Amino acid sequence: MHPKTKFIFIASMDVAPEKEALFNEVYETEHVPLLLKVPGVLAVTRSTTAPLEMVMGGEKKTIVAEGEPRYSALYELESAEVLLSPAWATAIDSGRWPGEVRPYTRNRRHVLKKVIGPRGS
């Protein structure tokens, strides 16, 4: 985690199967690069759900997170105000994202987390 990260904004969603390749291409080549130019955005990490097996209480468990969106992006921010900035507003509505991708997303979740604990080395 970037040492200046004070907040983590998590944007999660599913996408229509027929638009999945476009979704990933636009996210990687346009959306993330545009948002990384916004002052106060320190890093972006994309992820997708994976099968979860873990030991809990001495037993191996398979945990199914029903209803969770498949894709997530974690944005490390210097402040929560970044999300209200004109630069952020411009970036999220630029490129092919608003017209060619966003209409095909669903099960969207947006969460803001304040960093409170120590950071790893």
N, C-alpha and C positions, 0 to 999 in steps of 0.2 A: 504494500500500500504506500502511496506517495506520502511523505512526511507532512505535507501541508493539507492533507485531506481532513476536512471537518464534517462533511456530510457525504452520504452515499445515496444516490438516486437510483432506484431500480425500476426499469420499464420492462414489463413482461407481457407476452402475448402469444397467441397462436396465429397461424396464417393458413389461408386456403391452400390445400395440397397442390393445386395447379399453379399457384403463384410462389411456391417455396423457393425455387431456384432464383427467381427475380428478387424476392425478399432478401435472400442471403447476399446476392451480388450487390444490390443497391445499399444494403446496410453496411457492407464492408468497404465498398469503393466510393460511396457518396456520403451516406448519413453519418457514419462515425468520423470520417475526416472533417466534415463540416462542423460537427459538434466539438471536436478537439481544438478547433480554432477559436471557440468561444472563451473569452477571458474568464478564468476561474474553473474551467474544466481541466482537471489534471490528468485523468486517464479514463479509458473506457475498456471494459472487458465484456465480451459476449459469451454466453453459455447456452447450453441446451440440457434438458433433463436427461438423466442417465439412471439405469436401474440402481436401486439402493439396497445393499445388504450390509448389515453391521451387527456387531456384538453389543447387546444391551442386557444388563442384569445377568451376565453369564450365558446368554443364549444368542444364537445367530438368528437375526430377524430380517425379513424382507419387508420393506416399508414402501407402500404405494401412496403417493401423494395425489389422490384423485382430484381432478378439476384444476390442477396447477397448469399454468401455461407452459408450453414447450420451450419457448425461447425467452431469454432474459438478457438485458444489457445493464451492467453496473457502471455508473458514472461517478467517479471520485470528484468531489467538488470542494472548493475552498470555502464556500458559504452557500446557504440555502437561497440567497438572493440571486445567484447565478440563473436560477430557473425563471426569474422574473425579468431578466435583462432583455433589452432589444436585440442583442446579438444572439441570445438563445432563441427568441421568437423567430428571428429571421432564419436561423440554421434549421430549425425543425420543420419549416415550411419551404425549404429549398430543394432543388433537384427533383428527381422522380418520385421521392418518398410520398408527398401528399396526394398526388394524383394517381400513381400507378401501383403503390404498395399499401398505404394506409387503409384504403377502402376494403382491402382483402384481409385485414387483421381482425381478430375477435378475441374475446376473453382477456381483454387488456387490463393490466393492473399496474398502478404507479404507486411506489412507496418511497418515502424519504426517511432515511435513518441518520441519526446523529452519532458520530463516532465518540465513544465514551471510554474505551479501554486502551490498553497499551497496544502498540504496533510491533509486529515482528521485525526482525533485523533483515 
